[in-house]
Amino acid sequence: MNRVIVTYDITDDKARKKISDCCLDYGLDRHQFSVFSGLLKPIHLRALAKALEPLTETGQVLIIQIAADDWEKRIEIGARP
């Protein structure tokens, strides 16, 4: 399993909603309106990227893989939404 962060900047409301729904469908946790994270198997990571690609006509999606030990060193400040 790979820890991933998914963030996006999409101007189209419908595409933005579909991206959000897709991230939730893959079991990712929402951290901010356009930031998700979670654990994905490599096959699910590729499938997520493939599903999100058609929705990027009005912006960009960034998927970042994070090593487990780096994730454990994260610093969270403030209340989660």
N, CA, C and O atoms as a Maestro MAE file, in Angstrom:
{
 s_m_m2io_version
 :::
 2.0.0
}

f_m_ct {
 s_m_title
 :::
 protein
 m_atom[324] {
  # First column is atom index #
  i_m_mmod_type
  r_m_x_coord
  r_m_y_coord
  r_m_z_coord
  i_m_residue_number
  s_m_chain_name
  s_m_pdb_residue_name
  s_m_pdb_atom_name
  i_m_atomic_number
  :::
  1 25 0.847 -1.186 0.000 1 A "MET " " N  " 7
  2 3 0.000 0.000 0.000 1 A "MET " " CA " 6
  3 2 0.888 1.244 0.000 1 A "MET " " C  " 6
  4 15 1.933 1.281 0.650 1 A "MET " " O  " 8
  5 25 0.459 2.235 -0.725 2 A "ASN " " N  " 7
  6 3 1.189 3.499 -0.815 2 A "ASN " " CA " 6
  7 2 0.377 4.613 -0.178 2 A "ASN " " C  " 6
  8 15 -0.820 4.741 -0.433 2 A "ASN " " O  " 8
  9 25 1.028 5.418 0.649 3 A "ARG " " N  " 7
  10 3 0.395 6.618 1.189 3 A "ARG " " CA " 6
  11 2 0.439 7.666 0.090 3 A "ARG " " C  " 6
  12 15 1.499 7.905 -0.489 3 A "ARG " " O  " 8
  13 25 -0.692 8.296 -0.209 4 A "VAL " " N  " 7
  14 3 -0.744 9.322 -1.245 4 A "VAL " " CA " 6
  15 2 -1.442 10.572 -0.733 4 A "VAL " " C  " 6
  16 15 -2.295 10.525 0.152 4 A "VAL " " O  " 8
  17 25 -1.050 11.675 -1.318 5 A "ILE " " N  " 7
  18 3 -1.757 12.942 -1.147 5 A "ILE " " CA " 6
  19 2 -2.253 13.334 -2.528 5 A "ILE " " C  " 6
  20 15 -1.494 13.316 -3.497 5 A "ILE " " O  " 8
  21 25 -3.524 13.687 -2.614 6 A "VAL " " N  " 7
  22 3 -4.114 14.153 -3.869 6 A "VAL " " CA " 6
  23 2 -4.586 15.585 -3.631 6 A "VAL " " C  " 6
  24 15 -5.350 15.858 -2.705 6 A "VAL " " O  " 8
  25 25 -4.126 16.471 -4.467 7 A "THR " " N  " 7
  26 3 -4.565 17.865 -4.388 7 A "THR " " CA " 6
  27 2 -4.913 18.333 -5.799 7 A "THR " " C  " 6
  28 15 -4.347 17.847 -6.778 7 A "THR " " O  " 8
  29 25 -5.830 19.263 -5.895 8 A "TYR " " N  " 7
  30 3 -6.246 19.708 -7.216 8 A "TYR " " CA " 6
  31 2 -6.651 21.169 -7.203 8 A "TYR " " C  " 6
  32 15 -7.058 21.723 -6.182 8 A "TYR " " O  " 8
  33 25 -6.525 21.773 -8.379 9 A "ASP " " N  " 7
  34 3 -6.962 23.144 -8.630 9 A "ASP " " CA " 6
  35 2 -7.726 23.106 -9.944 9 A "ASP " " C  " 6
  36 15 -7.135 23.170 -11.021 9 A "ASP " " O  " 8
  37 25 -9.032 23.002 -9.843 10 A "ILE " " N  " 7
  38 3 -9.915 22.839 -11.000 10 A "ILE " " CA " 6
  39 2 -10.949 23.964 -10.971 10 A "ILE " " C  " 6
  40 15 -11.572 24.200 -9.936 10 A "ILE " " O  " 8
  41 25 -11.138 24.655 -12.085 11 A "THR " " N  " 7
  42 3 -12.071 25.783 -12.096 11 A "THR " " CA " 6
  43 2 -13.512 25.368 -12.389 11 A "THR " " C  " 6
  44 15 -14.441 26.075 -11.999 11 A "THR " " O  " 8
  45 25 -13.715 24.249 -13.061 12 A "ASP " " N  " 7
  46 3 -15.070 23.799 -13.412 12 A "ASP " " CA " 6
  47 2 -15.720 23.115 -12.217 12 A "ASP " " C  " 6
  48 15 -15.182 22.140 -11.692 12 A "ASP " " O  " 8
  49 25 -16.877 23.620 -11.783 13 A "ASP " " N  " 7
  50 3 -17.551 23.091 -10.590 13 A "ASP " " CA " 6
  51 2 -17.910 21.613 -10.717 13 A "ASP " " C  " 6
  52 15 -17.715 20.846 -9.773 13 A "ASP " " O  " 8
  53 25 -18.432 21.208 -11.870 14 A "LYS " " N  " 7
  54 3 -18.832 19.804 -12.055 14 A "LYS " " CA " 6
  55 2 -17.627 18.877 -12.001 14 A "LYS " " C  " 6
  56 15 -17.677 17.829 -11.356 14 A "LYS " " O  " 8
  57 25 -16.557 19.250 -12.665 15 A "ALA " " N  " 7
  58 3 -15.343 18.425 -12.657 15 A "ALA " " CA " 6
  59 2 -14.766 18.357 -11.244 15 A "ALA " " C  " 6
  60 15 -14.320 17.297 -10.805 15 A "ALA " " O  " 8
  61 25 -14.773 19.483 -10.534 16 A "ARG " " N  " 7
  62 3 -14.252 19.525 -9.167 16 A "ARG " " CA " 6
  63 2 -15.049 18.584 -8.260 16 A "ARG " " C  " 6
  64 15 -14.468 17.883 -7.431 16 A "ARG " " O  " 8
  65 25 -16.356 18.568 -8.413 17 A "LYS " " N  " 7
  66 3 -17.216 17.675 -7.619 17 A "LYS " " CA " 6
  67 2 -16.931 16.213 -7.958 17 A "LYS " " C  " 6
  68 15 -16.879 15.368 -7.065 17 A "LYS " " O  " 8
  69 25 -16.746 15.912 -9.245 18 A "LYS " " N  " 7
  70 3 -16.447 14.540 -9.655 18 A "LYS " " CA " 6
  71 2 -15.104 14.078 -9.101 18 A "LYS " " C  " 6
  72 15 -14.963 12.927 -8.689 18 A "LYS " " O  " 8
  73 25 -14.125 14.966 -9.091 19 A "ILE " " N  " 7
  74 3 -12.818 14.616 -8.535 19 A "ILE " " CA " 6
  75 2 -12.943 14.336 -7.039 19 A "ILE " " C  " 6
  76 15 -12.395 13.355 -6.537 19 A "ILE " " O  " 8
  77 25 -13.655 15.187 -6.345 20 A "SER " " N  " 7
  78 3 -13.877 14.988 -4.912 20 A "SER " " CA " 6
  79 2 -14.574 13.657 -4.649 20 A "SER " " C  " 6
  80 15 -14.151 12.894 -3.781 20 A "SER " " O  " 8
  81 25 -15.631 13.381 -5.388 21 A "ASP " " N  " 7
  82 3 -16.369 12.124 -5.225 21 A "ASP " " CA " 6
  83 2 -15.481 10.914 -5.522 21 A "ASP " " C  " 6
  84 15 -15.548 9.904 -4.822 21 A "ASP " " O  " 8
  85 25 -14.666 11.020 -6.542 22 A "CYS " " N  " 7
  86 3 -13.772 9.930 -6.923 22 A "CYS " " CA " 6
  87 2 -12.766 9.654 -5.798 22 A "CYS " " C  " 6
  88 15 -12.523 8.498 -5.451 22 A "CYS " " O  " 8
  89 25 -12.192 10.702 -5.240 23 A "CYS " " N  " 7
  90 3 -11.248 10.532 -4.129 23 A "CYS " " CA " 6
  91 2 -11.928 9.837 -2.948 23 A "CYS " " C  " 6
  92 15 -11.348 8.943 -2.332 23 A "CYS " " O  " 8
  93 25 -13.145 10.247 -2.639 24 A "LEU " " N  " 7
  94 3 -13.888 9.619 -1.543 24 A "LEU " " CA " 6
  95 2 -14.226 8.164 -1.874 24 A "LEU " " C  " 6
  96 15 -14.173 7.299 -1.000 24 A "LEU " " O  " 8
  97 25 -14.573 7.896 -3.139 25 A "ASP " " N  " 7
  98 3 -14.878 6.529 -3.565 25 A "ASP " " CA " 6
  99 2 -13.675 5.599 -3.394 25 A "ASP " " C  " 6
  100 15 -13.838 4.407 -3.134 25 A "ASP " " O  " 8
  101 25 -12.473 6.148 -3.541 26 A "TYR " " N  " 7
  102 3 -11.263 5.348 -3.366 26 A "TYR " " CA " 6
  103 2 -10.828 5.280 -1.898 26 A "TYR " " C  " 6
  104 15 -9.762 4.749 -1.586 26 A "TYR " " O  " 8
  105 25 -11.649 5.815 -1.011 27 A "GLY " " N  " 7
  106 3 -11.378 5.707 0.413 27 A "GLY " " CA " 6
  107 2 -10.407 6.728 0.969 27 A "GLY " " C  " 6
  108 15 -9.896 6.566 2.077 27 A "GLY " " O  " 8
  109 25 -10.151 7.781 0.206 28 A "LEU " " N  " 7
  110 3 -9.233 8.810 0.686 28 A "LEU " " CA " 6
  111 2 -9.947 9.721 1.684 28 A "LEU " " C  " 6
  112 15 -11.159 9.921 1.596 28 A "LEU " " O  " 8
  113 25 -9.196 10.265 2.620 29 A "ASP " " N  " 7
  114 3 -9.720 11.176 3.633 29 A "ASP " " CA " 6
  115 2 -9.524 12.612 3.171 29 A "ASP " " C  " 6
  116 15 -8.477 12.969 2.631 29 A "ASP " " O  " 8
  117 25 -10.551 13.432 3.394 30 A "ARG " " N  " 7
  118 3 -10.456 14.843 3.025 30 A "ARG " " CA " 6
  119 2 -9.753 15.607 4.145 30 A "ARG " " C  " 6
  120 15 -10.092 15.457 5.318 30 A "ARG " " O  " 8
  121 25 -8.765 16.432 3.767 31 A "HIS " " N  " 7
  122 3 -8.064 17.284 4.731 31 A "HIS " " CA " 6
  123 2 -8.459 18.737 4.553 31 A "HIS " " C  " 6
  124 15 -8.583 19.472 5.533 31 A "HIS " " O  " 8
  125 25 -8.652 19.150 3.334 32 A "GLN " " N  " 7
  126 3 -9.156 20.472 2.993 32 A "GLN " " CA " 6
  127 2 -10.091 20.274 1.808 32 A "GLN " " C  " 6
  128 15 -10.267 19.150 1.338 32 A "GLN " " O  " 8
  129 25 -10.688 21.349 1.326 33 A "PHE " " N  " 7
  130 3 -11.641 21.199 0.224 33 A "PHE " " CA " 6
  131 2 -11.033 20.505 -0.984 33 A "PHE " " C  " 6
  132 15 -11.724 19.751 -1.668 33 A "PHE " " O  " 8
  133 25 -9.765 20.741 -1.259 34 A "SER " " N  " 7
  134 3 -9.153 20.133 -2.446 34 A "SER " " CA " 6
  135 2 -7.898 19.331 -2.107 34 A "SER " " C  " 6
  136 15 -6.990 19.224 -2.931 34 A "SER " " O  " 8
  137 25 -7.844 18.775 -0.911 35 A "VAL " " N  " 7
  138 3 -6.699 17.961 -0.490 35 A "VAL " " CA " 6
  139 2 -7.205 16.688 0.181 35 A "VAL " " C  " 6
  140 15 -7.978 16.739 1.138 35 A "VAL " " O  " 8
  141 25 -6.754 15.548 -0.337 36 A "PHE " " N  " 7
  142 3 -7.130 14.247 0.198 36 A "PHE " " CA " 6
  143 2 -5.864 13.445 0.459 36 A "PHE " " C  " 6
  144 15 -4.820 13.710 -0.138 36 A "PHE " " O  " 8
  145 25 -5.958 12.457 1.356 37 A "SER " " N  " 7
  146 3 -4.841 11.526 1.542 37 A "SER " " CA " 6
  147 2 -5.393 10.174 1.945 37 A "SER " " C  " 6
  148 15 -6.537 10.053 2.384 37 A "SER " " O  " 8
  149 25 -4.558 9.160 1.786 38 A "GLY " " N  " 7
  150 3 -4.959 7.819 2.187 38 A "GLY " " CA " 6
  151 2 -3.982 6.791 1.672 38 A "GLY " " C  " 6
  152 15 -2.949 7.118 1.088 38 A "GLY " " O  " 8
  153 25 -4.333 5.540 1.902 39 A "LEU " " N  " 7
  154 3 -3.518 4.413 1.457 39 A "LEU " " CA " 6
  155 2 -4.173 3.770 0.243 39 A "LEU " " C  " 6
  156 15 -5.372 3.492 0.245 39 A "LEU " " O  " 8
  157 25 -3.375 3.538 -0.792 40 A "LEU " " N  " 7
  158 3 -3.876 2.886 -2.000 40 A "LEU " " CA " 6
  159 2 -2.898 1.817 -2.453 40 A "LEU " " C  " 6
  160 15 -1.682 1.984 -2.359 40 A "LEU " " O  " 8
  161 25 -3.446 0.722 -2.942 41 A "LYS " " N  " 7
  162 3 -2.618 -0.276 -3.611 41 A "LYS " " CA " 6
  163 2 -2.156 0.320 -4.934 41 A "LYS " " C  " 6
  164 15 -2.845 1.171 -5.496 41 A "LYS " " O  " 8
  165 25 -1.005 -0.110 -5.441 42 A "PRO " " N  " 7
  166 3 -0.510 0.446 -6.708 42 A "PRO " " CA " 6
  167 2 -1.524 0.371 -7.846 42 A "PRO " " C  " 6
  168 15 -1.623 1.305 -8.641 42 A "PRO " " O  " 8
  169 25 -2.270 -0.710 -7.936 43 A "ILE " " N  " 7
  170 3 -3.266 -0.832 -9.010 43 A "ILE " " CA " 6
  171 2 -4.380 0.203 -8.846 43 A "ILE " " C  " 6
  172 15 -4.891 0.726 -9.837 43 A "ILE " " O  " 8
  173 25 -4.761 0.503 -7.591 44 A "HIS " " N  " 7
  174 3 -5.798 1.506 -7.340 44 A "HIS " " CA " 6
  175 2 -5.257 2.917 -7.582 44 A "HIS " " C  " 6
  176 15 -5.993 3.804 -8.013 44 A "HIS " " O  " 8
  177 25 -3.986 3.115 -7.307 45 A "LEU " " N  " 7
  178 3 -3.366 4.407 -7.580 45 A "LEU " " CA " 6
  179 2 -3.396 4.701 -9.082 45 A "LEU " " C  " 6
  180 15 -3.731 5.812 -9.493 45 A "LEU " " O  " 8
  181 25 -3.048 3.709 -9.892 46 A "ARG " " N  " 7
  182 3 -3.092 3.883 -11.351 46 A "ARG " " CA " 6
  183 2 -4.526 4.095 -11.841 46 A "ARG " " C  " 6
  184 15 -4.770 4.910 -12.731 46 A "ARG " " O  " 8
  185 25 -5.468 3.359 -11.255 47 A "ALA " " N  " 7
  186 3 -6.872 3.500 -11.658 47 A "ALA " " CA " 6
  187 2 -7.410 4.882 -11.282 47 A "ALA " " C  " 6
  188 15 -8.161 5.488 -12.046 47 A "ALA " " O  " 8
  189 25 -7.025 5.374 -10.111 48 A "LEU " " N  " 7
  190 3 -7.451 6.708 -9.697 48 A "LEU " " CA " 6
  191 2 -6.907 7.755 -10.662 48 A "LEU " " C  " 6
  192 15 -7.648 8.634 -11.102 48 A "LEU " " O  " 8
  193 25 -5.635 7.671 -10.994 49 A "ALA " " N  " 7
  194 3 -5.036 8.625 -11.926 49 A "ALA " " CA " 6
  195 2 -5.746 8.582 -13.279 49 A "ALA " " C  " 6
  196 15 -6.001 9.621 -13.889 49 A "ALA " " O  " 8
  197 25 -6.058 7.390 -13.734 50 A "LYS " " N  " 7
  198 3 -6.760 7.239 -15.016 50 A "LYS " " CA " 6
  199 2 -8.160 7.835 -14.952 50 A "LYS " " C  " 6
  200 15 -8.617 8.452 -15.914 50 A "LYS " " O  " 8
  201 25 -8.846 7.654 -13.819 51 A "ALA " " N  " 7
  202 3 -10.200 8.191 -13.658 51 A "ALA " " CA " 6
  203 2 -10.202 9.720 -13.573 51 A "ALA " " C  " 6
  204 15 -11.142 10.368 -14.034 51 A "ALA " " O  " 8
  205 25 -9.152 10.290 -12.987 52 A "LEU " " N  " 7
  206 3 -9.104 11.743 -12.808 52 A "LEU " " CA " 6
  207 2 -8.627 12.485 -14.052 52 A "LEU " " C  " 6
  208 15 -8.965 13.653 -14.245 52 A "LEU " " O  " 8
  209 25 -7.852 11.821 -14.887 53 A "GLU " " N  " 7
  210 3 -7.258 12.491 -16.047 53 A "GLU " " CA " 6
  211 2 -8.269 13.222 -16.929 53 A "GLU " " C  " 6
  212 15 -8.000 14.362 -17.310 53 A "GLU " " O  " 8
  213 25 -9.423 12.630 -17.278 54 A "PRO " " N  " 7
  214 3 -10.364 13.343 -18.148 54 A "PRO " " CA " 6
  215 2 -10.990 14.579 -17.495 54 A "PRO " " C  " 6
  216 15 -11.604 15.398 -18.180 54 A "PRO " " O  " 8
  217 25 -10.839 14.713 -16.188 55 A "LEU " " N  " 7
  218 3 -11.470 15.819 -15.471 55 A "LEU " " CA " 6
  219 2 -10.547 17.024 -15.314 55 A "LEU " " C  " 6
  220 15 -10.887 17.975 -14.612 55 A "LEU " " O  " 8
  221 25 -9.391 16.991 -15.958 56 A "THR " " N  " 7
  222 3 -8.386 18.036 -15.742 56 A "THR " " CA " 6
  223 2 -8.322 19.072 -16.866 56 A "THR " " C  " 6
  224 15 -7.321 19.775 -17.000 56 A "THR " " O  " 8
  225 25 -9.363 19.171 -17.659 57 A "GLU " " N  " 7
  226 3 -9.355 20.139 -18.757 57 A "GLU " " CA " 6
  227 2 -9.281 21.581 -18.260 57 A "GLU " " C  " 6
  228 15 -8.760 22.449 -18.960 57 A "GLU " " O  " 8
  229 25 -9.797 21.846 -17.061 58 A "THR " " N  " 7
  230 3 -9.819 23.216 -16.543 58 A "THR " " CA " 6
  231 2 -8.893 23.391 -15.342 58 A "THR " " C  " 6
  232 15 -9.101 24.285 -14.521 58 A "THR " " O  " 8
  233 25 -7.886 22.551 -15.240 59 A "GLY " " N  " 7
  234 3 -6.970 22.692 -14.114 59 A "GLY " " CA " 6
  235 2 -6.009 21.533 -14.015 59 A "GLY " " C  " 6
  236 15 -5.659 20.903 -15.013 59 A "GLY " " O  " 8
  237 25 -5.588 21.262 -12.793 60 A "GLN " " N  " 7
  238 3 -4.542 20.274 -12.565 60 A "GLN " " CA " 6
  239 2 -4.842 19.445 -11.322 60 A "GLN " " C  " 6
  240 15 -5.391 19.946 -10.341 60 A "GLN " " O  " 8
  241 25 -4.470 18.167 -11.381 61 A "VAL " " N  " 7
  242 3 -4.504 17.267 -10.232 61 A "VAL " " CA " 6
  243 2 -3.072 16.828 -9.971 61 A "VAL " " C  " 6
  244 15 -2.333 16.502 -10.900 61 A "VAL " " O  " 8
  245 25 -2.691 16.821 -8.709 62 A "LEU " " N  " 7
  246 3 -1.354 16.394 -8.317 62 A "LEU " " CA " 6
  247 2 -1.491 15.238 -7.336 62 A "LEU " " C  " 6
  248 15 -2.129 15.375 -6.292 62 A "LEU " " O  " 8
  249 25 -0.890 14.094 -7.673 63 A "ILE " " N  " 7
  250 3 -0.888 12.915 -6.799 63 A "ILE " " CA " 6
  251 2 0.551 12.706 -6.347 63 A "ILE " " C  " 6
  252 15 1.450 12.518 -7.167 63 A "ILE " " O  " 8
  253 25 0.756 12.742 -5.037 64 A "ILE " " N  " 7
  254 3 2.099 12.630 -4.465 64 A "ILE " " CA " 6
  255 2 2.151 11.382 -3.591 64 A "ILE " " C  " 6
  256 15 1.325 11.210 -2.695 64 A "ILE " " O  " 8
  257 25 3.117 10.519 -3.850 65 A "GLN " " N  " 7
  258 3 3.326 9.357 -2.986 65 A "GLN " " CA " 6
  259 2 4.264 9.761 -1.847 65 A "GLN " " C  " 6
  260 15 5.280 10.421 -2.066 65 A "GLN " " O  " 8
  261 25 3.904 9.352 -0.629 66 A "ILE " " N  " 7
  262 3 4.661 9.715 0.568 66 A "ILE " " CA " 6
  263 2 5.118 8.437 1.271 66 A "ILE " " C  " 6
  264 15 4.321 7.524 1.491 66 A "ILE " " O  " 8
  265 25 6.393 8.377 1.620 67 A "ALA " " N  " 7
  266 3 6.907 7.231 2.382 67 A "ALA " " CA " 6
  267 2 6.264 7.221 3.769 67 A "ALA " " C  " 6
  268 15 6.007 8.275 4.350 67 A "ALA " " O  " 8
  269 25 6.008 6.022 4.292 68 A "ALA " " N  " 7
  270 3 5.320 5.880 5.579 68 A "ALA " " CA " 6
  271 2 6.038 6.618 6.694 68 A "ALA " " C  " 6
  272 15 5.394 7.269 7.517 68 A "ALA " " O  " 8
  273 25 7.355 6.531 6.736 69 A "ASP " " N  " 7
  274 3 8.076 7.200 7.820 69 A "ASP " " CA " 6
  275 2 8.015 8.717 7.677 69 A "ASP " " C  " 6
  276 15 8.015 9.428 8.682 69 A "ASP " " O  " 8
  277 25 7.962 9.223 6.449 70 A "ASP " " N  " 7
  278 3 7.794 10.662 6.255 70 A "ASP " " CA " 6
  279 2 6.397 11.113 6.688 70 A "ASP " " C  " 6
  280 15 6.243 12.181 7.281 70 A "ASP " " O  " 8
  281 25 5.395 10.311 6.395 71 A "TRP " " N  " 7
  282 3 4.028 10.652 6.796 71 A "TRP " " CA " 6
  283 2 3.925 10.727 8.321 71 A "TRP " " C  " 6
  284 15 3.237 11.597 8.855 71 A "TRP " " O  " 8
  285 25 4.598 9.829 9.012 72 A "GLU " " N  " 7
  286 3 4.562 9.826 10.467 72 A "GLU " " CA " 6
  287 2 5.209 11.073 11.063 72 A "GLU " " C  " 6
  288 15 4.914 11.435 12.202 72 A "GLU " " O  " 8
  289 25 6.074 11.726 10.318 73 A "LYS " " N  " 7
  290 3 6.756 12.932 10.788 73 A "LYS " " CA " 6
  291 2 5.972 14.215 10.484 73 A "LYS " " C  " 6
  292 15 6.444 15.310 10.790 73 A "LYS " " O  " 8
  293 25 4.795 14.092 9.894 74 A "ARG " " N  " 7
  294 3 4.020 15.278 9.506 74 A "ARG " " CA " 6
  295 2 3.644 16.090 10.741 74 A "ARG " " C  " 6
  296 15 3.603 15.577 11.859 74 A "ARG " " O  " 8
  297 25 3.376 17.343 10.512 75 A "ILE " " N  " 7
  298 3 2.921 18.249 11.562 75 A "ILE " " CA " 6
  299 2 1.571 18.781 11.130 75 A "ILE " " C  " 6
  300 15 1.451 19.389 10.066 75 A "ILE " " O  " 8
  301 25 0.561 18.559 11.942 76 A "GLU " " N  " 7
  302 3 -0.777 19.077 11.662 76 A "GLU " " CA " 6
  303 2 -1.082 20.164 12.687 76 A "GLU " " C  " 6
  304 15 -0.923 19.956 13.890 76 A "GLU " " O  " 8
  305 25 -1.515 21.306 12.212 77 A "ILE " " N  " 7
  306 3 -1.838 22.433 13.079 77 A "ILE " " CA " 6
  307 2 -3.271 22.836 12.838 77 A "ILE " " C  " 6
  308 15 -3.666 23.031 11.689 77 A "ILE " " O  " 8
  309 25 -4.054 22.965 13.874 78 A "GLY " " N  " 7
  310 3 -5.450 23.408 13.743 78 A "GLY " " CA " 6
  311 2 -6.394 22.222 13.667 78 A "GLY " " C  " 6
  312 15 -5.979 21.065 13.584 78 A "GLY " " O  " 8
  313 25 -7.677 22.551 13.697 79 A "ALA " " N  " 7
  314 3 -8.728 21.545 13.666 79 A "ALA " " CA " 6
  315 2 -8.964 21.070 12.237 79 A "ALA " " C  " 6
  316 15 -8.892 21.851 11.288 79 A "ALA " " O  " 8
  317 25 -9.244 19.794 12.102 80 A "ARG " " N  " 7
  318 3 -9.596 19.251 10.775 80 A "ARG " " CA " 6
  319 2 -11.060 19.532 10.506 80 A "ARG " " C  " 6
  320 15 -11.879 19.531 11.424 80 A "ARG " " O  " 8
  321 25 -11.393 19.777 9.224 81 A "PRO " " N  " 7
  322 3 -12.806 20.066 8.870 81 A "PRO " " CA " 6
  323 2 -13.705 18.872 9.080 81 A "PRO " " C  " 6
  324 15 -14.908 18.953 8.830 81 A "PRO " " O  " 8
  :::
 }
 m_bond[323] {
  # First column is bond index #
  i_m_from
  i_m_to
  i_m_order
  :::
  1 1 2 1
  2 2 3 1
  3 3 4 2
  4 3 5 1
  5 5 6 1
  6 6 7 1
  7 7 8 2
  8 7 9 1
  9 9 10 1
  10 10 11 1
  11 11 12 2
  12 11 13 1
  13 13 14 1
  14 14 15 1
  15 15 16 2
  16 15 17 1
  17 17 18 1
  18 18 19 1
  19 19 20 2
  20 19 21 1
  21 21 22 1
  22 22 23 1
  23 23 24 2
  24 23 25 1
  25 25 26 1
  26 26 27 1
  27 27 28 2
  28 27 29 1
  29 29 30 1
  30 30 31 1
  31 31 32 2
  32 31 33 1
  33 33 34 1
  34 34 35 1
  35 35 36 2
  36 35 37 1
  37 37 38 1
  38 38 39 1
  39 39 40 2
  40 39 41 1
  41 41 42 1
  42 42 43 1
  43 43 44 2
  44 43 45 1
  45 45 46 1
  46 46 47 1
  47 47 48 2
  48 47 49 1
  49 49 50 1
  50 50 51 1
  51 51 52 2
  52 51 53 1
  53 53 54 1
  54 54 55 1
  55 55 56 2
  56 55 57 1
  57 57 58 1
  58 58 59 1
  59 59 60 2
  60 59 61 1
  61 61 62 1
  62 62 63 1
  63 63 64 2
  64 63 65 1
  65 65 66 1
  66 66 67 1
  67 67 68 2
  68 67 69 1
  69 69 70 1
  70 70 71 1
  71 71 72 2
  72 71 73 1
  73 73 74 1
  74 74 75 1
  75 75 76 2
  76 75 77 1
  77 77 78 1
  78 78 79 1
  79 79 80 2
  80 79 81 1
  81 81 82 1
  82 82 83 1
  83 83 84 2
  84 83 85 1
  85 85 86 1
  86 86 87 1
  87 87 88 2
  88 87 89 1
  89 89 90 1
  90 90 91 1
  91 91 92 2
  92 91 93 1
  93 93 94 1
  94 94 95 1
  95 95 96 2
  96 95 97 1
  97 97 98 1
  98 98 99 1
  99 99 100 2
  100 99 101 1
  101 101 102 1
  102 102 103 1
  103 103 104 2
  104 103 105 1
  105 105 106 1
  106 106 107 1
  107 107 108 2
  108 107 109 1
  109 109 110 1
  110 110 111 1
  111 111 112 2
  112 111 113 1
  113 113 114 1
  114 114 115 1
  115 115 116 2
  116 115 117 1
  117 117 118 1
  118 118 119 1
  119 119 120 2
  120 119 121 1
  121 121 122 1
  122 122 123 1
  123 123 124 2
  124 123 125 1
  125 125 126 1
  126 126 127 1
  127 127 128 2
  128 127 129 1
  129 129 130 1
  130 130 131 1
  131 131 132 2
  132 131 133 1
  133 133 134 1
  134 134 135 1
  135 135 136 2
  136 135 137 1
  137 137 138 1
  138 138 139 1
  139 139 140 2
  140 139 141 1
  141 141 142 1
  142 142 143 1
  143 143 144 2
  144 143 145 1
  145 145 146 1
  146 146 147 1
  147 147 148 2
  148 147 149 1
  149 149 150 1
  150 150 151 1
  151 151 152 2
  152 151 153 1
  153 153 154 1
  154 154 155 1
  155 155 156 2
  156 155 157 1
  157 157 158 1
  158 158 159 1
  159 159 160 2
  160 159 161 1
  161 161 162 1
  162 162 163 1
  163 163 164 2
  164 163 165 1
  165 165 166 1
  166 166 167 1
  167 167 168 2
  168 167 169 1
  169 169 170 1
  170 170 171 1
  171 171 172 2
  172 171 173 1
  173 173 174 1
  174 174 175 1
  175 175 176 2
  176 175 177 1
  177 177 178 1
  178 178 179 1
  179 179 180 2
  180 179 181 1
  181 181 182 1
  182 182 183 1
  183 183 184 2
  184 183 185 1
  185 185 186 1
  186 186 187 1
  187 187 188 2
  188 187 189 1
  189 189 190 1
  190 190 191 1
  191 191 192 2
  192 191 193 1
  193 193 194 1
  194 194 195 1
  195 195 196 2
  196 195 197 1
  197 197 198 1
  198 198 199 1
  199 199 200 2
  200 199 201 1
  201 201 202 1
  202 202 203 1
  203 203 204 2
  204 203 205 1
  205 205 206 1
  206 206 207 1
  207 207 208 2
  208 207 209 1
  209 209 210 1
  210 210 211 1
  211 211 212 2
  212 211 213 1
  213 213 214 1
  214 214 215 1
  215 215 216 2
  216 215 217 1
  217 217 218 1
  218 218 219 1
  219 219 220 2
  220 219 221 1
  221 221 222 1
  222 222 223 1
  223 223 224 2
  224 223 225 1
  225 225 226 1
  226 226 227 1
  227 227 228 2
  228 227 229 1
  229 229 230 1
  230 230 231 1
  231 231 232 2
  232 231 233 1
  233 233 234 1
  234 234 235 1
  235 235 236 2
  236 235 237 1
  237 237 238 1
  238 238 239 1
  239 239 240 2
  240 239 241 1
  241 241 242 1
  242 242 243 1
  243 243 244 2
  244 243 245 1
  245 245 246 1
  246 246 247 1
  247 247 248 2
  248 247 249 1
  249 249 250 1
  250 250 251 1
  251 251 252 2
  252 251 253 1
  253 253 254 1
  254 254 255 1
  255 255 256 2
  256 255 257 1
  257 257 258 1
  258 258 259 1
  259 259 260 2
  260 259 261 1
  261 261 262 1
  262 262 263 1
  263 263 264 2
  264 263 265 1
  265 265 266 1
  266 266 267 1
  267 267 268 2
  268 267 269 1
  269 269 270 1
  270 270 271 1
  271 271 272 2
  272 271 273 1
  273 273 274 1
  274 274 275 1
  275 275 276 2
  276 275 277 1
  277 277 278 1
  278 278 279 1
  279 279 280 2
  280 279 281 1
  281 281 282 1
  282 282 283 1
  283 283 284 2
  284 283 285 1
  285 285 286 1
  286 286 287 1
  287 287 288 2
  288 287 289 1
  289 289 290 1
  290 290 291 1
  291 291 292 2
  292 291 293 1
  293 293 294 1
  294 294 295 1
  295 295 296 2
  296 295 297 1
  297 297 298 1
  298 298 299 1
  299 299 300 2
  300 299 301 1
  301 301 302 1
  302 302 303 1
  303 303 304 2
  304 303 305 1
  305 305 306 1
  306 306 307 1
  307 307 308 2
  308 307 309 1
  309 309 310 1
  310 310 311 1
  311 311 312 2
  312 311 313 1
  313 313 314 1
  314 314 315 1
  315 315 316 2
  316 315 317 1
  317 317 318 1
  318 318 319 1
  319 319 320 2
  320 319 321 1
  321 321 322 1
  322 322 323 1
  323 323 324 2
  :::
 }
}
